Amino acid sequence: MHFPGDVLAGWGLGLGCTVLSRWLISFATAARAKGLLAPALPWYGVAAAAVAADQAAKLSIERAFVYGKQVEITPFFNLVHVLRVLIQLSGGSRRS
């Protein structure tokens, strides 16, 4: 069962991303209509920078924390170093 704060944070993040994406789409549509749309190459740079920042944050956590170390950020949010093993599950049934 999820803590209510987790659920509210997820809904808030989802709503925020939806609002932001609608704003960006309307901005891009208006820019395209005016012929002001920038080339895609700088956006690939922005995406690469975001991926690099994400990987740097993960690497710094791995090096600074031992496995299982927990740091309390707020009374309801802790930063914990864990390893997740992901298993891909299919939506359908497997037939042999």
NUVOMI-126476 format. One record per atom (N, C-alpha, C, O, CB): residue number from 1; atom name; x, y, z. Coordinates in steps of 0.1 Angstrom, whole numbers. Glycine has a CB too. Layout:
N
{node NUM CA {X Y Z}} ...
***
This chain:
96
{node 1 N {8 -12 0}} {node 1 CA {0 0 0}} {node 1 C {9 12 0}} {node 1 O {19 13 7}} {node 1 CB {-10 0 12}} {node 2 N {5 22 -8}} {node 2 CA {13 34 -9}} {node 2 C {9 44 2}} {node 2 O {-2 45 5}} {node 2 CB {12 41 -23}} {node 3 N {19 51 7}} {node 3 CA {17 62 16}} {node 3 C {9 73 8}} {node 3 O {13 76 -3}} {node 3 CB {30 68 22}} {node 4 N {0 80 14}} {node 4 CA {-8 90 7}} {node 4 C {1 101 1}} {node 4 O {-3 107 -9}} {node 4 CB {-18 96 16}} {node 5 N {12 104 8}} {node 5 CA {21 114 2}} {node 5 C {27 110 -11}} {node 5 O {28 118 -20}} {node 5 CB {32 117 12}} {node 6 N {30 97 -12}} {node 6 CA {35 92 -25}} {node 6 C {25 93 -36}} {node 6 O {28 97 -47}} {node 6 CB {39 77 -24}} {node 7 N {13 90 -33}} {node 7 CA {2 91 -43}} {node 7 C {0 106 -47}} {node 7 O {-1 109 -59}} {node 7 CB {-11 85 -38}} {node 8 N {-1 115 -37}} {node 8 CA {-3 129 -40}} {node 8 C {9 134 -48}} {node 8 O {7 142 -57}} {node 8 CB {-5 137 -28}} {node 9 N {21 130 -45}} {node 9 CA {33 135 -52}} {node 9 C {32 130 -67}} {node 9 O {36 137 -76}} {node 9 CB {46 130 -45}} {node 10 N {28 118 -69}} {node 10 CA {27 112 -82}} {node 10 C {17 119 -90}} {node 10 O {19 123 -102}} {node 10 CB {24 97 -82}} {node 11 N {5 122 -84}} {node 11 CA {-5 129 -91}} {node 11 C {-1 144 -94}} {node 11 O {-3 149 -105}} {node 11 CB {-18 130 -83}} {node 12 N {6 150 -85}} {node 12 CA {11 163 -87}} {node 12 C {21 164 -98}} {node 12 O {21 173 -106}} {node 12 CB {17 169 -74}} {node 13 N {30 154 -98}} {node 13 CA {41 154 -109}} {node 13 C {34 151 -122}} {node 13 O {38 158 -132}} {node 13 CB {51 143 -106}} {node 14 N {25 142 -123}} {node 14 CA {18 140 -135}} {node 14 C {10 152 -141}} {node 14 O {11 155 -153}} {node 14 CB {9 128 -134}} {node 15 N {3 158 -132}} {node 15 CA {-4 170 -136}} {node 15 C {5 181 -140}} {node 15 O {2 188 -150}} {node 15 CB {-13 175 -124}} {node 16 N {16 183 -133}} {node 16 CA {26 194 -137}} {node 16 C {32 191 -151}} {node 16 O {34 200 -159}} {node 16 CB {37 194 -126}} {node 17 N {35 178 -153}} {node 17 CA {41 175 -166}} {node 17 C {31 176 -177}} {node 17 O {34 181 -188}} {node 17 CB {46 160 -166}} {node 18 N {18 173 -174}} {node 18 CA {7 175 -185}} {node 18 C {6 190 -188}} {node 18 O {5 194 -200}} {node 18 CB {-6 170 -179}} {node 19 N {6 199 -178}} {node 19 CA {4 213 -180}} {node 19 C {16 218 -188}} {node 19 O {15 226 -197}} {node 19 CB {3 220 -167}} {node 20 N {28 214 -184}} {node 20 CA {40 219 -191}} {node 20 C {41 214 -205}} {node 20 O {44 222 -214}} {node 20 CB {53 213 -183}} {node 21 N {37 202 -208}} {node 21 CA {37 197 -221}} {node 21 C {27 204 -230}} {node 21 O {29 207 -242}} {node 21 CB {34 181 -222}} {node 22 N {15 207 -225}} {node 22 CA {5 215 -232}} {node 22 C {10 228 -236}} {node 22 O {8 233 -247}} {node 22 CB {-8 216 -225}} {node 23 N {17 235 -226}} {node 23 CA {23 248 -229}} {node 23 C {34 247 -239}} {node 23 O {34 255 -248}} {node 23 CB {28 254 -216}} {node 24 N {42 237 -238}} {node 24 CA {53 236 -248}} {node 24 C {48 233 -262}} {node 24 O {53 238 -272}} {node 24 CB {63 225 -244}} {node 25 N {37 225 -263}} {node 25 CA {31 221 -276}} {node 25 C {25 234 -282}} {node 25 O {27 236 -294}} {node 25 CB {21 210 -274}} {node 26 N {18 242 -274}} {node 26 CA {12 254 -279}} {node 26 C {23 264 -284}} {node 26 O {22 271 -294}} {node 26 CB {3 260 -269}} {node 27 N {34 265 -276}} {node 27 CA {45 273 -279}} {node 27 C {52 269 -292}} {node 27 O {55 277 -301}} {node 27 CB {55 273 -268}} {node 28 N {54 256 -294}} {node 28 CA {60 251 -306}} {node 28 C {51 252 -318}} {node 28 O {56 255 -329}} {node 28 CB {64 236 -304}} {node 29 N {38 251 -316}} {node 29 CA {29 252 -327}} {node 29 C {29 267 -332}} {node 29 O {29 270 -344}} {node 29 CB {15 248 -323}} {node 30 N {29 276 -323}} {node 30 CA {29 290 -326}} {node 30 C {42 294 -333}} {node 30 O {43 302 -343}} {node 30 CB {27 299 -314}} {node 31 N {53 289 -328}} {node 31 CA {66 291 -334}} {node 31 C {68 286 -348}} {node 31 O {73 292 -357}} {node 31 CB {78 286 -325}} {node 32 N {62 274 -350}} {node 32 CA {62 267 -363}} {node 32 C {54 276 -373}} {node 32 O {58 277 -384}} {node 32 CB {57 253 -362}} {node 33 N {43 281 -369}} {node 33 CA {34 289 -378}} {node 33 C {41 302 -382}} {node 33 O {39 306 -393}} {node 33 CB {21 292 -371}} {node 34 N {49 307 -373}} {node 34 CA {57 320 -376}} {node 34 C {70 317 -383}} {node 34 O {77 326 -387}} {node 34 CB {59 328 -363}} {node 35 N {74 304 -384}} {node 35 CA {87 301 -390}} {node 35 C {98 303 -381}} {node 35 O {110 305 -385}} {node 35 CB {89 309 -403}} {node 36 N {96 304 -368}} {node 36 CA {106 306 -358}} {node 36 C {111 294 -351}} {node 36 O {119 295 -341}} {node 36 CB {101 316 -348}} {node 37 N {107 282 -355}} {node 37 CA {111 270 -348}} {node 37 C {126 267 -350}} {node 37 O {131 267 -361}} {node 37 CB {102 258 -354}} {node 38 N {132 266 -339}} {node 38 CA {147 263 -339}} {node 38 C {150 249 -344}} {node 38 O {141 240 -344}} {node 38 CB {153 265 -325}} {node 39 N {162 247 -350}} {node 39 CA {165 234 -354}} {node 39 C {165 224 -342}} {node 39 O {166 228 -330}} {node 39 CB {179 234 -360}} {node 40 N {164 211 -345}} {node 40 CA {163 201 -335}} {node 40 C {176 199 -327}} {node 40 O {176 194 -316}} {node 40 CB {158 189 -340}} {node 41 N {187 202 -334}} {node 41 CA {200 198 -328}} {node 41 C {202 204 -314}} {node 41 O {207 196 -305}} {node 41 CB {211 203 -337}} {node 42 N {199 216 -311}} {node 42 CA {201 221 -297}} {node 42 C {193 213 -287}} {node 42 O {197 212 -276}} {node 42 CB {197 236 -296}} {node 43 N {181 209 -291}} {node 43 CA {172 201 -282}} {node 43 C {179 188 -279}} {node 43 O {177 182 -268}} {node 43 CB {158 199 -288}} {node 44 N {186 182 -289}} {node 44 CA {193 169 -286}} {node 44 C {204 172 -276}} {node 44 O {207 163 -267}} {node 44 CB {199 163 -299}} {node 45 N {210 184 -276}} {node 45 CA {220 187 -266}} {node 45 C {214 189 -252}} {node 45 O {220 185 -243}} {node 45 CB {227 200 -270}} {node 46 N {202 195 -252}} {node 46 CA {195 196 -239}} {node 46 C {192 182 -233}} {node 46 O {194 180 -221}} {node 46 CB {182 204 -240}} {node 47 N {187 173 -242}} {node 47 CA {184 160 -237}} {node 47 C {197 152 -233}} {node 47 O {196 145 -222}} {node 47 CB {177 152 -249}} {node 48 N {207 154 -240}} {node 48 CA {220 147 -236}} {node 48 C {225 153 -223}} {node 48 O {230 145 -215}} {node 48 CB {231 149 -247}} {node 49 N {224 166 -221}} {node 49 CA {228 172 -208}} {node 49 C {219 167 -196}} {node 49 O {224 164 -185}} {node 49 CB {227 187 -209}} {node 50 N {206 165 -199}} {node 50 CA {198 159 -188}} {node 50 C {202 145 -185}} {node 50 O {202 141 -173}} {node 50 CB {183 160 -192}} {node 51 N {205 137 -195}} {node 51 CA {209 123 -193}} {node 51 C {222 123 -185}} {node 51 O {224 115 -176}} {node 51 CB {210 115 -206}} {node 52 N {231 131 -189}} {node 52 CA {244 132 -182}} {node 52 C {243 136 -168}} {node 52 O {250 131 -159}} {node 52 CB {254 142 -190}} {node 53 N {234 146 -165}} {node 53 CA {232 150 -151}} {node 53 C {226 139 -143}} {node 53 O {229 137 -131}} {node 53 CB {223 163 -151}} {node 54 N {217 132 -149}} {node 54 CA {210 120 -142}} {node 54 C {221 110 -139}} {node 54 O {221 105 -127}} {node 54 CB {199 114 -151}} {node 55 N {229 106 -148}} {node 55 CA {239 96 -146}} {node 55 C {250 101 -136}} {node 55 O {254 93 -127}} {node 55 CB {246 92 -159}} {node 56 N {253 114 -136}} {node 56 CA {263 119 -126}} {node 56 C {257 119 -112}} {node 56 O {264 115 -102}} {node 56 CB {266 134 -130}} {node 57 N {244 122 -111}} {node 57 CA {237 121 -98}} {node 57 C {237 107 -92}} {node 57 O {240 104 -81}} {node 57 CB {223 126 -98}} {node 58 N {234 97 -101}} {node 58 CA {234 83 -97}} {node 58 C {248 78 -93}} {node 58 O {250 71 -83}} {node 58 CB {229 74 -109}} {node 59 N {258 83 -100}} {node 59 CA {272 79 -97}} {node 59 C {276 85 -84}} {node 59 O {283 78 -76}} {node 59 CB {282 83 -108}} {node 60 N {273 97 -81}} {node 60 CA {276 104 -69}} {node 60 C {270 97 -57}} {node 60 O {276 95 -46}} {node 60 CB {273 119 -69}} {node 61 N {257 93 -58}} {node 61 CA {250 86 -48}} {node 61 C {257 72 -45}} {node 61 O {259 68 -34}} {node 61 CB {235 83 -51}} {node 62 N {260 65 -56}} {node 62 CA {267 52 -54}} {node 62 C {280 53 -47}} {node 62 O {284 45 -39}} {node 62 CB {269 46 -68}} {node 63 N {288 64 -50}} {node 63 CA {301 65 -44}} {node 63 C {300 71 -29}} {node 63 O {308 68 -21}} {node 63 CB {310 74 -52}} {node 64 N {290 79 -27}} {node 64 CA {289 86 -14}} {node 64 C {282 77 -3}} {node 64 O {285 78 9}} {node 64 CB {282 99 -15}} {node 65 N {273 68 -8}} {node 65 CA {265 60 1}} {node 65 C {269 46 0}} {node 65 O {272 41 -11}} {node 65 CB {250 62 -2}} {node 66 N {269 39 12}} {node 66 CA {271 24 11}} {node 66 C {257 19 9}} {node 66 O {247 25 11}} {node 66 CB {277 19 25}} {node 67 N {256 6 4}} {node 67 CA {243 0 1}} {node 67 C {235 0 14}} {node 67 O {239 -5 24}} {node 67 CB {245 -14 -4}} {node 68 N {222 5 13}} {node 68 CA {213 5 24}} {node 68 C {213 18 32}} {node 68 O {205 19 41}} {node 68 CB {215 -7 32}} {node 69 N {223 27 30}} {node 69 CA {224 39 38}} {node 69 C {212 48 36}} {node 69 O {207 49 24}} {node 69 CB {237 47 35}} {node 70 N {207 53 46}} {node 70 CA {195 61 46}} {node 70 C {197 75 52}} {node 70 O {202 76 63}} {node 70 CB {183 54 53}} {node 71 N {193 85 44}} {node 71 CA {195 99 49}} {node 71 C {181 106 49}} {node 71 O {174 106 39}} {node 71 CB {205 107 41}} {node 72 N {177 111 60}} {node 72 CA {164 117 61}} {node 72 C {165 132 55}} {node 72 O {172 140 61}} {node 72 CB {159 118 76}} {node 73 N {157 134 45}} {node 73 CA {157 147 39}} {node 73 C {146 156 46}} {node 73 O {149 167 50}} {node 73 CB {154 146 23}} {node 74 N {134 151 47}} {node 74 CA {123 157 54}} {node 74 C {117 146 63}} {node 74 O {121 134 61}} {node 74 CB {113 163 44}} {node 75 N {108 149 71}} {node 75 CA {102 138 80}} {node 75 C {95 128 72}} {node 75 O {92 117 77}} {node 75 CB {92 145 89}} {node 76 N {91 130 59}} {node 76 CA {84 120 51}} {node 76 C {92 116 39}} {node 76 O {86 108 31}} {node 76 CB {71 125 47}} {node 77 N {104 121 37}} {node 77 CA {112 117 25}} {node 77 C {126 114 29}} {node 77 O {133 122 35}} {node 77 CB {112 129 15}} {node 78 N {130 101 26}} {node 78 CA {143 97 28}} {node 78 C {151 93 15}} {node 78 O {144 89 6}} {node 78 CB {143 84 38}} {node 79 N {163 96 15}} {node 79 CA {172 92 4}} {node 79 C {179 79 8}} {node 79 O {186 79 17}} {node 79 CB {182 103 0}} {node 80 N {177 68 0}} {node 80 CA {182 55 3}} {node 80 C {189 49 -9}} {node 80 O {184 50 -20}} {node 80 CB {171 46 8}} {node 81 N {201 44 -6}} {node 81 CA {208 37 -17}} {node 81 C {204 22 -18}} {node 81 O {207 15 -9}} {node 81 CB {223 39 -16}} {node 82 N {196 19 -28}} {node 82 CA {192 5 -31}} {node 82 C {195 1 -45}} {node 82 O {197 10 -54}} {node 82 CB {177 3 -27}} {node 83 N {195 -11 -48}} {node 83 CA {197 -16 -61}} {node 83 C {184 -23 -65}} {node 83 O {179 -32 -58}} {node 83 CB {209 -26 -62}} {node 84 N {179 -20 -77}} {node 84 CA {166 -26 -82}} {node 84 C {170 -35 -93}} {node 84 O {177 -32 -103}} {node 84 CB {156 -16 -86}} {node 85 N {165 -48 -93}} {node 85 CA {166 -57 -104}} {node 85 C {152 -57 -111}} {node 85 O {142 -61 -105}} {node 85 CB {170 -71 -99}} {node 86 N {152 -53 -123}} {node 86 CA {140 -52 -131}} {node 86 C {138 -65 -139}} {node 86 O {147 -70 -145}} {node 86 CB {140 -40 -140}} {node 87 N {126 -69 -139}} {node 87 CA {122 -81 -146}} {node 87 C {111 -77 -156}} {node 87 O {101 -71 -152}} {node 87 CB {117 -93 -137}} {node 88 N {113 -80 -168}} {node 88 CA {103 -76 -178}} {node 88 C {91 -87 -178}} {node 88 O {94 -99 -179}} {node 88 CB {109 -75 -192}} {node 89 N {79 -82 -176}} {node 89 CA {68 -91 -176}} {node 89 C {60 -88 -189}} {node 89 O {58 -76 -193}} {node 89 CB {59 -89 -163}} {node 90 N {55 -98 -195}} {node 90 CA {47 -96 -207}} {node 90 C {32 -95 -203}} {node 90 O {28 -100 -192}} {node 90 CB {48 -108 -217}} {node 91 N {24 -88 -211}} {node 91 CA {10 -86 -208}} {node 91 C {2 -97 -211}} {node 91 O {-9 -99 -205}} {node 91 CB {5 -74 -215}} {node 92 N {6 -106 -220}} {node 92 CA {-2 -117 -224}} {node 92 C {3 -130 -217}} {node 92 O {13 -130 -210}} {node 92 CB {-1 -119 -239}} {node 93 N {-4 -141 -220}} {node 93 CA {0 -153 -214}} {node 93 C {10 -160 -223}} {node 93 O {11 -158 -235}} {node 93 CB {-12 -163 -212}} {node 94 N {19 -168 -217}} {node 94 CA {29 -175 -224}} {node 94 C {24 -189 -228}} {node 94 O {19 -196 -219}} {node 94 CB {42 -176 -215}} {node 95 N {26 -192 -240}} {node 95 CA {22 -205 -245}} {node 95 C {34 -213 -248}} {node 95 O {44 -208 -254}} {node 95 CB {12 -204 -257}} {node 96 N {34 -226 -245}} {node 96 CA {45 -235 -248}} {node 96 C {41 -245 -259}} {node 96 O {50 -253 -263}} {node 96 CB {50 -242 -236}} 
***
